[in-house]
Amino acid sequence: MGRANFLYWLKPAKRPTPLRRRKCFVFRHTIRSGSRMCESETEVFVPRPSRTVQEGKCPEDGWDESTLELFLHELAIMDSNNFLGNCGVGEREGRVASALVARRHYRFIHGIGRSGDISAVQPKAAGSSLLNKITNSLVLDIIKLAGVHTVTSCFVVPMATGMSLTLCFLTLRHRRPKAKYIIWPRIDQKSCFKSMITAGFEPVVIENILEGDELRTDLKAVEAKVQELGPDHVLCVHSTTSCFAPRVPDRLEELAVICANYGIPHIVNNAYGVQSSKCMHLIQQGARVGRIDAFVQSLDKNFMVPVGGAIIAGFNDSFIQEISKMYPGRASASPSLDVLITLLSLGSNGYKKLLKERKEMFSYLSNQLKKLSEAYNERLLHTPHNPISLAMTLRTLDKHCSRAVTQLGSMLFTRQVSGARVVPLGSMQTVSGYTFRGFMSHTNNYPCAYLNAASAIGMKTQDVDLFIKRLDKCLKTVKKEQNKESDISGVDNNDKTEDVDIEEMALKLDNVCLDTCQDSS
């Protein structure tokens, strides 16, 4: 396809575009400052398919790599550090010692935001600022596509989920100066717990209730605790969607209603929930019937990019902007760049295909794990409200020796099975001064030990098949070792019985000899 067929001018001085006219999408001076440089060097081109990008939407079909690299190059030359005649005399002028580092970042060196707002435009980095605006708009479009249709605002933050939650809690501190508690239905994951501690608040742990095999939100305990502490002293309810089975997503709709009734903010940890239509539907419904102030999701878990970024989204523009202004200083553009490249490569159709495949893999993994569990007199736990994670009992291992459960986990790891978790009974763990009984099982006393596996975005049929094959081998090995130990234990017991019999016979013989001697005397 020729250059003329897929390129068109972006220069606002010669051809106004929707991108220039949409002030909410990017400020006019952002383009203008970069275009001044381009007038003396080259014209700024953008791929023809980007008309949807100008409107803040992800293109339906993904771009090829050459088109993407051209697009990134044209954005990068709008940053002052890439101006041929630039003269920098400040302390931060986008200087990079290594050419390899510069190429790794496509020469976007200035990062995103300004010292007072991570979403603000940098005058000296028009290209990076434009990249940030485009990324946030495309991510918002994908969140809507995934099921939260009424979300109004979001931004990418270069921190993982835990620190992004902390940023939300710190923003609420200014709105609720009397608050010191965060109500948290228990989920045994350290980062979300530590996010509350790091923000300076006291987590109030609400234990889950067992319904069948599932661990579910205790709504009565949540409301009772709100009444006990007083709504003004509660910063927020911190709920969870995506989680390890047998824990299931919190009852978001009911929690959202409680928050609305008592005037308490509601922050949702949606770490890897974007890939699940069920998790996204819960957020949408919660916002419709009650109150959800913000929901946080991981970039790497939902978009298959490197670790280090998250999306903070919500239904109130002013509150989301308030969170972005809470971030101190500028920020790395790497997470924004990674997710922008990924979404433009996939297109909305490509991402929808991944979501569809993930659902199919969940059903396939569930069926295969069920068959394997039954072959070893185990069973797949019935957790229909968890759309991502599965759990298989390990009762036959645990009844012989709890060490066998942890041994299985080690064997899987050494055989290059990552992500699977074995959860023994009675584990104790102290996190930031708080001690959890039954840690990793989301409750003090779950009825049995179990193994977790999850069907996450990007999983393939061969991943499932290889996992089942290796798990089968590991279970056979553990069972064989248990049988050997039982046989050895049985032999030892027989030996002990024989020793006792010999001792008794010797004692009787001694007594007979003693009686004979006494009679002779």
N, C-alpha and C positions, 0 to 999 in steps of 0.2 A: 504494500500500500504506500503510495507516494506521500511525501511530506505535506504537500498542499491539501491532501484529502483529509488529514486528521489534525491540522494545526490551524490556529487562528490567533489574531492579535489580542493581547491582554492589555496593551498600553492604553490607559484611560484617556490620555491626551488626544488620541486619534480615534478611538472607537469605544464609547461608553458601553459597559457590559453590566449585566445583572449583578456581577460581583462588586462593581463600583457603586451601583445604586443602593445595594443592601447595606445600610450603615450598621445593622445589627450583626452582619457577617464579618465585615472588616472595615476599618476606618479608611477614609479616602487617602489620608496622608501616608498610610502604610504602603499602598501601591505607588503613590506619587514619588516618595523618597527613593524607592528602589528603581523606579522607571527613569529617574534623572540619570542614574549611572548607566542604565541600559541604552540611553539615547546615544552615548558616545562609544559604546562597545558593540551592542547587538540588540536585536529586538527580543522582547519577552514572548515566548510561545507557550501555549498550554494545549494539551491534546484536545481534539474536538469532542471526545466523549465527556469532557469535564463540565459540560453545560449543567449536568445534574449536580456535579460537585459545587458549582457556583450557587446552586439553590440549597446547599447544605444537605444533599442526599448522596448516599453511596451509589455509584453506578451499578446498573443491573449486572453487567458483564465485566469481568475483571480485565485489567490492562495487561499488556505484555511487558516484559522487563525493560526493553529499550524505550518504550513510551514512558514508563515510570521513571527511569533514570533521567530522561530528558526533562520531565516535569520537575524532579527534585533539583536538577542542575539550574533550571530557570528560576526556581525559588531561591536557591543558595546565592546566586549572584546579586540578589537584592539586599544581602547583608553587607554592612560596611567593611567587614574584614576581608571581603572578596573584591572590593573596588580596587581597580588597578592604581588609581591615584590617591588612595586613602593614606592619610597621615594621622596615626593614632598617638596621642601623648597622654593617655590616661592609664590607670592601673589595670584595666580589664578591656583589652582591645581585640580579643579574639585571636591572640597569637598562639600558635601551636608549634612545638619543637619538632614533632614527628610527622612526616608526610603520611605515614601509614595511619596514624590516629586521625588526621584530617580527612583522609579518604573513607575511613570507617564511619565517620559521622556525616559524610557527604558535604563537608565543610560548613555545616551548621554549628558554629562554635559558640555563639552568644547565649544559647539556651532560650528559655521562654519566660515571659513575665518580666516584671520590674520589682524593685525592692518592696513595694507596697501591695502588689497584687500579682499572683501567678498567671492571671488571665489578661493582664494589661499588655498593650502594644509597646514594643521597644523602638524608639525612633531610629536607632542605629542598626536594627535588625528587622527590617521590614519583611524579609523572606521567612525568617524563623517565626515571626508573629503571625504571618499569614498561614504558615504550616500549622501552628497551634490552633488557630481559628477553624481551619478546615477539618483538622482531626476531631475537635470537639463536636463539630456539626455532624460529621459522618458517624461518630460513635453514638450521638443522640438518635440518629436515624436508625441505627442497628438495634438500639434498646427498644425503640418503638416497634420495629419489625419483630423482635423476639417476644413481644407480648405486653410491654408496659406502654400502652398507646397514649396515655395522658401525661407522660413525663414532659416537663417543660424546659429543663436545663440540666447540663452536666459538664464536667471538665475532667481531663486526664491529669492526674497528679503523679509525680515521679517517686512514689513511695508504695510499698506493698500494702496489703489490706489492713494489717494491724495498725500501722502508723496513720493510715488514712482515716480509720475509725477514731483514733486519738484526736486528729484534727477536727473532726465533727464534734466531739465531746468538748474540746477547748472552746469552740465557737459558741456552744450552748451555755458555757460558763458565764459569759457576759449577759446573756438573756435571763439567767436564773441564778442570781448571786447567792441565794440561800441554800441552793441544792448541794448536797454532798454524797448522795447515794445514786447508784445506777442499778435498776432491777434487771436481772439477767437470768433467764431460763437456762439452766446448765447445759453446756456443750463442752466436752473435754478436748479443747483445742487451746494451746497456750497463748497464741498471739492475740486472739480476741479478748481473752481475760486480761492479759498484760496491757492491752490498749487502754483499759479503764484505769488501771493502777498508774500507768504513765501519765495519764491526764490529771491525776491527783484525786480521783474519786474512789469511794468505797463500794465494791461490787456486793450486791445482795443476791446471793445465789438461790434460785428457785429450783428445787429438785423436780425432776420429771416424774410422771406417773406411768406405770406399766399398763398398757392396754393390749392384751394378746401378747404378741412378740414386740410390739412397738413401744418406744418411749416417747410420750407426748407432753405437751405443755400443760402444766397445772394452772388453769386460769383462775380458779378460786384462790389459790395461794398468791398469785400475782396481785389480784385485787385486794386481798386481805393485807398484803404488805404495803400497798399504796396507802390504804386507810390507816395502817399502824404508823407509818413514817410521816404521813402528811404529804399531799401532792406538791407543796412548795419546796419540800426538802428532797424531792426526787428529780434528778437531772433529766432522766429519760428511761424508757424501757429499751433495752438492747436485745433485739430478737435475732433469730437465725433462720435462713432458708436451707441452703445446701449443707449437708452434714453426713457423717458416717452412720450407716444402719448399725443397730436397730433404732437409733435416734432418727426421728423424722422431722421435716420442717415444722417450725412453730406454727401455732394457730394464728396466723397473721391477721386475719379479718377480725377475730375476737379481741386480739391484743390492740388492734388499731381502734376499735370501738371503746375499749377501756381507756386508752390514751386520750381519745377525743372527749370522753365524758369527764375525765379528771383534769383536762388541760395539761397533759404531760407530753413532751416530745417523744418521738418514736424513731430510733435509728435501727436500720436493718442491715445485718451482715449477710450480704448476698454473694459471698466469695466466689463460688463457681456456679452461680444460679442462672446466669444469662443463657447458658446452653440448655437450660431446662424450661420448657414452656409452662410446666406446672409451677415452678418457683416464680417465674415472671407473672403468671396469672394470680398467684397469691398476693404479690406486691400490688398489682393493678387493683384487685378487689379490696385490699386493705386500704388503699388510698381513696377508693370510691365510697366505702361505707364508714370509714373512720379517719385516722390520722397516721400518716407516715411522712416524716420530715426529710429524711435522706436515706438512700440505700447505696451500699458500697460493694463494688465487685472487682475482682482481680483481673488484670490484663492477661497474664500468662495462662491462667486456668481457663479463660473463656475465648481467647483469641490466638493461642499458640504462639506467643512471642516470649522473649527472655523475661525472667523475673525482675521486678523492680518498679512496676507501675500499677495503678488502680484507677477506677472511675468512680467519682462521687456524683450521684444524680439525685434529683428530687422533683417536687411538684410546685415549688415556689422559687421563682427566679431570684428574689432578693436574698433568701436564705442561702442558696447555693453560691451566690456571689459573695456573701458574707464569709462563707467557709473558705473560698479561694483567696480572699483578702487576709485571712488569718495565717496563710502560709508565709513564713518570713523569708524574704529575699527572692532572688531568681531561682530557676530550677533547670535541671537537665532536660534537654529536648529528646533524649534517646527513647523513652517510652512512647512519646507522641509520634516520633518518626517511625518506630517499629510498627505500631498499630495502624498508622496511615498507610504504610507500604503494604501491610497485610490486607487491609480492607480494599484498597485499590486493586490489589492482585486478585483477590477472590471475587469482588463484586458482591452485591446483595444475593444474587442467585447462588454463588459459590458458598456463601456463609449459610444460606438456607439448606443447601445440600448437606453441609457438615452437620447441621442440627438434625436433619432427617436421618442421616447415617448413625448418629449417636443413639437415637431412639431405637433403631433397629439393632444396634450392638448391645443395648441394654437387655432387650428381649432374648437375644442369642446367648449372652453371658448368663442370664438368669436360667435359661433352659439347660445349658451345659453344666452349670454349677449344681443345679438341682439333681441331675443324673449322677454326677460324681458323688455328691453327698449321700445319696441313697445307696450307692454301691459300698459305702463304708459305714452303714447304719447311722448316718447323720441326717440332718435335714436342712433345707434352705429356710431361714427365718422368714416368716410372712410379714413383710413391711411394705404394703402397697402404697403408702403415702410418701415413700422415699423414691424419687424418680431417677436417682443416679447411683446410689450405693447399695450393695447387697451384703448379706451376712450368712455364713454357714456355720452351724454348730460344730463344736469340737468336744462333745461330751465323752466319747469313747477314749479320747486321749487324756482328758483331764481326770477321769475317774481313776486311772492308773497312777498318774504322776503329773503334777502341774508343770514340771520341768519339760515334759514332752510338748506342751503347747508352745512354749518359747523356743524350744529346739526346732519346731516346724518353721517358725518365723525366720530363724537363722538359716535354715537349710534353703528356704525359698530365696532369701537375699543372696546367698553365696552362689545360687544357680541363676542369678541375674533376673530374678522376678522382683521388680520394684513396684511400690504402691500398695501391695497387699499388706494387711496388718493382721497380726494375731493378737487377740485380747484375752489374757488369762484372768482368772477370778482373783479378786482381793488385792489388786495392785494399789499401792499408796504413792501419792506424788504431791510434793509441796511446790506450789507456784506462787512466787512473790509473797511468801508468808502464809498462804492459805493451803491447808492440807485437804486433798480430795481422796476419799475412799473409792475403790473400784475405778481408779482413773483409766481413761480411754473407753470405758463402757458407758459413760454419761449418767451413771447412777451408782449408788453405794453398793447395791447387791443385785446384779443381774443374775438370772437363774443359771447361766452356763457360759463357758468360754466359747469364743467364736473367731472366725476369720472373715475379714472384710476384703471386698474387691469392688472397684467402681468402673462404670462405663462412662468415661469422660470424652469430650470432643476430640476427634482425631483418632480414636481407637479403631483398629481394623480387625477383620475376622481372624487373620493369622495371629494377632496378639492374644485373642481369646483362646484359640486352639493351642498355642504354645504354653499359655498359662495353665490351662487344664491338664495338659500332658505333664508338665513339670510338677504341678501340685499332686497329681496322681502318683508319680514316682516318689515324691517326698513322703506322702502318706503311707505308701507301701513300706518304705524304709523305716519309718518311725514305728509302724505296727510290728515289723519283723524284730526290731530291737526290743520292743516291749515283750514279745513272745519269748525271746531269748532270756530276758531278765526274769520272766515268770518261771521258765524251766530251771534256771540256775537257783532261783529262790526255792523251788520245790525240792531240788537235790540237796540243798543245804539243810532244809527242814528234815529230810529223811536221814541225813548223816547225824543230825543232832539227836534224833529219836534212837538211832542205833547206839550212839555213845551213851545215852541214858540207860538203855537196856543192859549194856556191858557193865556199866558202873554198878547197877542194881545187882547183877549176877555176882560180881566180884565182892560186893558188900555181904551178900548172903553166904558166899563161900568162906569169907573171913569169919563170919559169925559161927558157921559150922565148925571150922577149925578151932575157934576159941572155945566152943562148948566141949569139943573132944579133948582138948588140952586140960580143961577144968576137970572133966570126968577122970582122966588118967591120974591127975594129982590127987 
